[in-house]
């Protein structure tokens, strides 16, 4: 008895299983003539058309080129020399704004723990944030330049190496904070906020929001954790105002301690003052701004306390430094927000605006802000990303609210101040065209002509309206 390579003709017609004997068992049972006359069907894929062959070749060529470009970045570490250059830039320019570790400590990590996964990715993310904030590039070899965006993209593509869900140490928290700063500079508010939320979540998982967790750890590590905690607390409160998210961190731990340093670039004075600016109003203040509603506990007196406490400037801060600018504009911004919060309290708006002393507050704040801008290099504003333009715009917006409520002489003074503030605002790079349009419309409704000689040009990194702060 022999076996066929396919079913017999009868079984194929009847669509039943054939044992492929000659004759098969089913034909014997039914007394049928078992034949294998139909040709054997050709197995395997159909022939490929020329067009498909061409398309396959194109896809393979593109994929091969992409992999060749990505492979060095994904599988080769960023050179130590490059990272070291970025760490020096951070030390010289940005430590006063977001102090984490000084150059000596960072260089020690680079030399001793370059092969540790979390340490390595922290150093790369800090390098990315530094280049992004300073809006500069690093030349590593002849014709080879690195940007903050390239290093940030490398970190995001390699998240599996530092995001293993089993670790919430301080380095992983700092990685997400640094990446948040990168995307803030890229005007990608959604991603920036999401990354800051990752860091805040890790802080709570690690228990860094409870003072008792600091009791038995060395002083130096305590300092680092406290710095990172308050960096994220201030970040969260900034976003509470502009993307209306209720805050989760509060002043449940003590701020970092002042440090004795010989290099003024390493002084924590301005950083501690910025912490004070953000924490004087309290958590409920930012939650009220996030919900655009203030309860009866917010009285004119309680808000005047905020204005009074934030009215003075510390003489300890080095003038016209990155940290000094951060403190000054944050102070003007919070005082303006406190003034505007009164307008959300039921029954208080009309009484509040009828008092000439209260309506003059935005003029005073705007005039102080203008005084702070004199002799200040413009690059000091740029490293703060959208922060400085947004805060300045908040002051100008409050001034428009009341500019028509003065008598003739005071109105002329307010208009002059608003004119100068608007010139300053429109001289800066903005990534939020929606807020700019809203401000311009409010000015037009108040019959105020803005000092704009040509349409405002947004920076090249601007996103669509849906991707930026509303």
C-alpha positions as CSV (number, residue, x, y, z in Angstrom):
1,X,0.0,0.0,0.0
2,X,1.4,3.4,-1.0
3,X,0.6,6.9,0.3
4,X,-0.2,9.9,-1.7
5,X,1.0,13.5,-1.0
6,X,-2.5,14.9,-1.0
7,X,-6.1,13.8,-0.4
8,X,-8.0,11.8,-3.0
9,X,-10.4,13.4,-5.4
10,X,-13.5,12.0,-3.5
11,X,-12.4,13.2,-0.1
12,X,-11.5,16.6,-1.5
13,X,-14.9,17.0,-3.0
14,X,-16.6,15.8,0.2
15,X,-14.3,17.9,2.3
16,X,-13.4,15.1,4.7
17,X,-10.1,13.9,6.1
18,X,-8.4,11.4,3.8
19,X,-5.8,8.8,5.0
20,X,-4.1,9.2,1.6
21,X,-3.9,5.4,1.0
22,X,-4.4,4.1,-2.4
23,X,-7.3,3.4,-2.2
24,X,-8.2,5.3,0.9
25,X,-10.3,3.8,3.6
26,X,-13.3,6.2,3.1
27,X,-13.6,5.2,-0.6
28,X,-13.5,1.5,0.3
29,X,-16.3,2.0,2.8
30,X,-18.5,3.9,0.3
31,X,-17.6,1.7,-2.6
32,X,-16.2,4.7,-4.5
33,X,-13.5,4.8,-7.1
34,X,-10.5,6.3,-5.4
35,X,-8.5,8.5,-7.8
36,X,-5.8,11.2,-7.5
37,X,-6.3,13.0,-10.7
38,X,-6.5,16.7,-9.6
39,X,-3.1,18.4,-9.7
40,X,-1.2,19.0,-6.5
41,X,-1.6,22.6,-5.3
42,X,1.5,24.6,-5.0
43,X,2.4,25.4,-1.5
44,X,4.2,28.4,0.0
45,X,3.7,32.2,-0.7
46,X,2.6,33.5,-4.0
47,X,5.1,35.1,-6.3
48,X,6.1,38.6,-5.3
49,X,5.2,41.5,-7.6
50,X,8.0,43.8,-8.7
51,X,6.4,46.7,-6.9
52,X,6.4,44.9,-3.6
53,X,10.1,43.9,-4.0
54,X,10.9,47.6,-4.5
55,X,9.0,48.7,-1.4
56,X,10.6,46.0,0.7
57,X,14.0,47.2,-0.4
58,X,13.2,50.8,0.5
59,X,11.9,49.9,4.0
60,X,15.0,47.7,4.7
61,X,17.3,50.5,3.6
62,X,15.6,53.1,5.8
63,X,15.5,50.8,8.8
64,X,19.1,49.8,8.4
65,X,20.2,53.5,8.2
66,X,18.1,54.4,11.3
67,X,19.5,51.5,13.3
68,X,23.0,52.5,12.3
69,X,22.4,56.0,13.6
70,X,20.6,54.9,16.8
71,X,23.0,52.1,17.7
72,X,25.9,54.3,18.9
73,X,23.5,56.4,21.0
74,X,21.6,53.5,22.5
75,X,24.5,51.1,23.1
76,X,27.5,53.4,23.7
77,X,27.7,55.5,26.8
78,X,27.9,59.2,26.5
79,X,31.7,60.0,26.8
80,X,32.9,61.1,30.2
81,X,34.6,64.1,28.8
82,X,31.3,65.4,27.4
83,X,29.5,64.8,30.6
84,X,32.2,66.6,32.6
85,X,31.9,69.7,30.4
86,X,28.2,69.8,31.0
87,X,28.7,69.4,34.8
88,X,31.1,72.4,34.8
89,X,28.4,74.5,32.9
90,X,25.8,73.5,35.5
91,X,28.2,74.4,38.4
92,X,29.0,77.8,36.9
93,X,25.6,78.9,35.8
94,X,22.6,76.9,37.1
95,X,23.4,75.6,40.6
96,X,21.9,78.7,42.2
97,X,18.6,78.0,40.5
98,X,18.2,74.2,41.1
99,X,20.9,73.2,43.5
100,X,21.4,69.5,43.8
101,X,25.1,68.6,43.9
102,X,28.2,70.8,43.5
103,X,30.8,70.1,40.8
104,X,33.2,68.3,43.2
105,X,30.5,65.8,44.2
106,X,29.3,65.4,40.6
107,X,32.9,64.8,39.3
108,X,33.4,62.2,42.0
109,X,30.3,60.4,40.9
110,X,31.5,60.6,37.3
111,X,34.8,59.0,38.2
112,X,33.7,56.4,40.7
113,X,30.1,55.5,39.8
114,X,30.0,56.0,36.0
115,X,29.1,52.3,35.6
116,X,26.2,52.4,38.1
117,X,23.0,52.6,36.1
118,X,21.1,55.2,38.2
119,X,24.1,57.4,38.7
120,X,25.0,57.3,35.0
121,X,21.5,58.3,33.8
122,X,21.3,61.0,36.4
123,X,24.5,62.6,35.1
124,X,23.3,62.3,31.5
125,X,19.9,63.8,32.3
126,X,21.5,66.6,34.3
127,X,23.7,67.3,31.2
128,X,20.6,67.4,29.0
129,X,18.9,69.8,31.3
130,X,21.9,72.0,31.5
131,X,22.4,72.3,27.8
132,X,18.6,72.8,27.3
133,X,18.4,75.6,30.0
134,X,21.4,77.4,28.7
135,X,20.3,76.8,25.1
136,X,23.8,75.8,24.0
137,X,25.6,72.9,22.4
138,X,28.8,71.0,23.4
139,X,31.5,70.3,20.9
140,X,33.0,66.9,21.8
141,X,35.2,66.0,18.7
142,X,35.9,67.7,15.4
143,X,32.5,68.2,13.8
144,X,30.6,66.4,16.6
145,X,28.2,68.5,18.6
146,X,25.7,67.4,21.3
147,X,22.5,69.3,22.2
148,X,20.3,69.1,25.3
149,X,17.5,67.7,23.1
150,X,19.7,64.8,21.9
151,X,20.7,63.8,25.4
152,X,17.2,64.1,26.6
153,X,15.9,61.9,23.8
154,X,18.6,59.4,24.6
155,X,17.3,59.3,28.2
156,X,13.7,58.9,27.2
157,X,14.6,56.1,24.8
158,X,16.5,54.3,27.5
159,X,13.9,54.6,30.3
160,X,13.9,50.8,30.9
161,X,17.4,51.1,32.3
162,X,16.4,53.4,35.2
163,X,12.7,52.9,35.4
164,X,12.4,49.4,36.8
165,X,9.6,50.1,39.3
166,X,11.6,48.5,42.1
167,X,13.7,51.5,43.1
168,X,12.8,55.0,44.3
169,X,16.2,56.3,45.4
170,X,17.2,60.0,45.1
171,X,19.0,59.5,41.8
172,X,15.9,58.2,40.0
173,X,13.9,61.1,41.4
174,X,16.5,63.6,40.2
175,X,16.5,62.0,36.7
176,X,12.8,62.7,36.3
177,X,13.3,66.3,37.6
178,X,16.0,67.0,35.1
179,X,14.0,65.5,32.3
180,X,11.1,67.7,33.4
181,X,13.3,70.8,33.0
182,X,14.3,69.7,29.5
183,X,10.7,69.4,28.3
184,X,9.8,72.7,30.0
185,X,12.4,74.3,27.7
186,X,11.0,72.5,24.7
187,X,7.6,74.1,25.4
188,X,6.1,70.6,25.8
189,X,4.1,71.3,29.0
190,X,2.2,68.0,29.0
191,X,5.3,65.8,29.0
192,X,7.1,68.2,31.4
193,X,4.3,68.0,33.9
194,X,3.9,64.2,33.6
195,X,7.7,63.8,34.3
196,X,7.4,66.0,37.4
197,X,4.5,63.9,38.6
198,X,6.7,60.8,38.2
199,X,9.3,62.5,40.5
200,X,6.6,63.6,43.0
201,X,5.2,60.1,43.1
202,X,8.6,58.6,43.8
203,X,9.2,61.1,46.6
204,X,6.0,59.9,48.4
205,X,6.8,56.2,47.8
206,X,10.3,56.8,49.4
207,X,8.7,58.7,52.3
208,X,10.8,61.9,51.7
209,X,7.7,64.0,52.5
210,X,7.8,62.9,56.2
211,X,10.4,64.5,58.5
212,X,11.0,61.3,60.5
213,X,12.6,59.7,57.4
214,X,15.5,62.2,57.7
215,X,16.3,61.4,61.3
216,X,19.0,58.7,60.8
217,X,20.6,59.6,57.5
218,X,23.9,61.6,57.1
219,X,23.6,65.4,57.0
220,X,24.9,65.6,53.4
221,X,22.2,63.2,52.1
222,X,19.6,65.0,54.1
223,X,20.5,68.3,52.4
224,X,20.3,66.7,49.0
225,X,16.9,65.2,49.7
226,X,15.5,68.5,51.1
227,X,16.7,70.4,48.1
228,X,15.1,68.0,45.6
229,X,11.9,67.9,47.7
230,X,11.5,71.7,47.6
231,X,12.4,71.9,43.9
232,X,9.5,69.6,43.2
233,X,7.2,71.4,45.6
234,X,7.8,74.7,43.8
235,X,7.4,73.0,40.4
236,X,4.1,71.5,41.5
237,X,2.8,74.9,42.7
238,X,3.8,76.6,39.5
239,X,1.8,74.0,37.5
240,X,-1.2,74.4,39.9
241,X,-1.6,77.9,38.7
242,X,-1.3,77.2,34.9
243,X,-2.7,73.7,34.4
244,X,-5.1,73.8,37.3
245,X,-3.9,70.7,39.1
246,X,-4.3,70.5,42.9
247,X,-1.0,70.1,44.7
248,X,0.1,67.2,46.8
249,X,3.3,68.3,48.5
250,X,3.4,70.6,51.5
251,X,5.9,72.1,53.9
252,X,5.9,68.9,56.1
253,X,9.7,68.8,56.1
254,X,12.2,71.5,57.0
255,X,13.9,73.3,54.1
256,X,17.7,72.8,53.5
257,X,20.1,74.6,55.7
258,X,22.3,77.5,54.5
259,X,25.8,76.3,53.5
260,X,29.1,78.1,54.1
261,X,30.8,78.5,50.7
262,X,33.6,80.5,49.2
263,X,32.2,80.5,45.7
264,X,29.1,82.7,45.5
265,X,27.8,80.5,42.6
266,X,27.3,77.8,45.2
267,X,25.4,80.0,47.7
268,X,21.9,78.8,48.7
269,X,20.7,82.3,49.7
270,X,18.6,82.9,46.5
271,X,17.3,79.3,46.5
272,X,16.1,79.6,50.1
273,X,14.5,83.0,49.4
274,X,12.6,81.4,46.4
275,X,11.4,78.6,48.7
276,X,10.1,81.3,51.1
277,X,8.3,83.0,48.3
278,X,6.5,79.8,47.3
279,X,5.7,78.7,50.8
280,X,4.5,81.9,52.5
281,X,1.0,81.7,50.9
282,X,0.5,78.1,51.9
283,X,-0.7,75.0,50.0
284,X,-4.4,76.1,50.1
285,X,-3.5,79.3,48.3
286,X,-2.3,77.3,45.2
287,X,-5.2,74.9,45.4
288,X,-7.6,77.9,45.4
289,X,-5.8,79.2,42.3
290,X,-6.0,75.7,40.7
291,X,-9.8,75.6,41.1
292,X,-10.3,79.3,40.4
293,X,-12.3,79.7,43.6
294,X,-11.5,81.1,47.0
295,X,-13.5,80.4,50.1
296,X,-14.4,82.8,52.9
297,X,-11.2,82.2,54.7
298,X,-9.4,84.3,52.2
299,X,-9.9,87.8,53.4
300,X,-8.3,91.1,52.3
301,X,-6.2,91.1,55.5
302,X,-4.9,87.6,54.9
303,X,-3.8,88.5,51.4
304,X,-2.3,91.7,52.5
305,X,-0.1,89.6,54.9
306,X,1.3,87.9,51.8
307,X,2.0,91.2,50.1
308,X,3.7,92.5,53.3
309,X,5.8,89.4,53.8
310,X,7.0,89.4,50.2
311,X,7.5,93.1,49.8
312,X,11.1,93.2,51.0
313,X,14.2,91.9,49.2
314,X,16.9,90.0,50.9
315,X,20.3,91.8,50.8
316,X,22.2,88.6,51.1
317,X,21.6,87.5,47.5
318,X,24.2,88.2,44.9
319,X,22.7,90.9,42.6
320,X,21.9,90.1,38.9
321,X,22.6,86.4,39.2
322,X,20.4,83.6,37.8
323,X,19.2,82.9,41.3
324,X,18.5,86.6,42.0
325,X,16.3,86.9,38.9
326,X,14.4,83.8,39.9
327,X,13.7,85.2,43.3
328,X,12.6,88.7,42.1
329,X,10.2,87.5,39.5
330,X,8.7,84.8,41.7
331,X,8.1,87.4,44.4
332,X,6.3,89.8,42.0
333,X,4.3,86.8,40.6
334,X,3.0,85.5,43.9
335,X,2.1,89.0,45.1
336,X,0.1,89.5,41.9
337,X,-1.6,86.1,42.3
338,X,-2.6,87.0,45.8
339,X,-4.1,90.3,44.5
340,X,-6.0,88.5,41.8
341,X,-7.3,85.8,44.2
342,X,-9.3,88.5,46.0
343,X,-11.3,89.0,42.8
344,X,-12.5,85.4,43.0
345,X,-13.9,85.8,46.5
346,X,-17.7,86.3,46.5
347,X,-18.8,89.7,47.5
348,X,-15.3,91.1,47.8
349,X,-14.5,92.1,44.3
350,X,-16.5,95.4,44.1
351,X,-15.5,96.5,47.6
352,X,-11.9,95.6,47.0
353,X,-11.6,97.5,43.7
354,X,-13.4,100.5,45.1
355,X,-10.5,101.1,47.5
356,X,-7.9,103.2,45.7
357,X,-5.0,101.7,47.7
358,X,-5.9,98.2,46.6
359,X,-6.3,99.1,42.9
360,X,-2.9,100.7,43.0
361,X,-1.1,97.5,44.1
362,X,-0.6,96.2,40.5
363,X,1.0,99.5,39.5
364,X,3.4,99.3,42.4
365,X,4.3,95.6,41.6
366,X,4.8,96.4,37.9
367,X,7.0,99.4,38.6
368,X,9.1,97.3,41.0
369,X,9.5,94.6,38.3
370,X,10.6,97.2,35.7
371,X,13.2,98.5,38.2
372,X,14.5,94.9,38.5
373,X,14.9,94.6,34.7
374,X,17.3,97.5,34.4
375,X,20.9,96.5,33.6
376,X,20.0,92.8,33.6
377,X,21.4,90.7,30.8
378,X,18.6,89.2,28.7
379,X,20.2,85.7,28.9
380,X,19.4,85.6,32.6
381,X,15.7,85.4,31.7
382,X,16.1,82.8,29.0
383,X,17.5,80.0,31.2
384,X,14.3,79.9,33.2
385,X,12.3,78.6,30.3
386,X,8.7,79.8,30.2
387,X,8.8,80.8,33.9
388,X,10.0,84.5,33.6
389,X,7.8,85.5,30.6
390,X,4.8,83.9,32.2
391,X,5.3,85.6,35.6
392,X,5.9,89.0,33.9
393,X,2.7,88.5,31.9
394,X,0.8,87.8,35.1
395,X,1.8,91.2,36.5
396,X,0.8,93.0,33.3
397,X,-2.5,91.2,33.1
398,X,-3.4,92.3,36.7
399,X,-2.5,95.9,35.7
400,X,-4.9,95.8,32.8
401,X,-7.7,94.8,35.3
402,X,-7.6,98.2,37.0
403,X,-6.0,100.7,34.6
404,X,-9.3,102.3,33.7
405,X,-10.4,102.7,37.4
406,X,-8.1,105.7,38.1
407,X,-8.7,109.4,37.7
408,X,-6.9,111.1,34.8
409,X,-3.5,111.6,36.3
410,X,-3.2,108.2,37.9
411,X,-4.5,106.5,34.7
412,X,-1.8,108.2,32.7
413,X,0.8,106.9,35.1
414,X,-0.6,103.3,35.0
415,X,-0.7,103.4,31.2
416,X,2.9,104.4,31.1
417,X,3.9,101.6,33.4
418,X,1.8,99.1,31.4
419,X,3.4,100.4,28.2
420,X,6.9,99.7,29.5
421,X,6.0,96.4,31.0
422,X,4.4,95.3,27.7
423,X,7.6,96.3,25.8
424,X,9.6,94.1,28.2
425,X,7.2,91.2,27.8
426,X,7.1,91.3,24.0
427,X,10.9,91.4,23.9
428,X,11.1,87.9,25.4
429,X,10.6,84.5,23.9
430,X,7.2,83.1,24.5
431,X,5.9,79.6,24.1
432,X,2.3,80.3,25.0
433,X,0.5,82.2,22.2
434,X,-2.9,81.5,23.9
435,X,-2.0,83.6,27.0
436,X,-0.5,86.3,24.8
437,X,-3.7,86.5,22.7
438,X,-5.8,86.7,25.8
439,X,-3.6,89.5,27.2
440,X,-3.8,91.4,23.9
441,X,-7.6,91.0,23.7
442,X,-8.0,92.3,27.3
443,X,-5.9,95.4,26.4
444,X,-8.0,96.1,23.4
445,X,-11.2,95.8,25.4
446,X,-9.7,98.4,27.8
447,X,-8.9,100.6,24.8
448,X,-5.2,100.3,25.4
449,X,-2.7,100.3,22.5
450,X,0.1,97.9,23.0
451,X,3.7,98.8,21.9
452,X,3.9,96.1,19.3
453,X,5.5,97.2,16.0
454,X,5.0,93.8,14.4
455,X,3.2,90.6,15.2
456,X,4.7,88.6,18.1
457,X,7.0,85.9,16.9
458,X,6.9,82.7,19.0
459,X,10.1,80.7,19.4
460,X,10.7,77.7,17.2
461,X,10.0,75.2,19.9
462,X,6.4,76.4,20.3
463,X,3.8,73.7,20.3
464,X,0.2,73.7,19.3
465,X,-2.2,75.3,21.8
466,X,-3.3,71.9,23.1
467,X,0.3,71.1,24.1
468,X,1.1,74.2,26.1
469,X,-0.2,75.8,29.3
470,X,-3.8,77.0,28.7
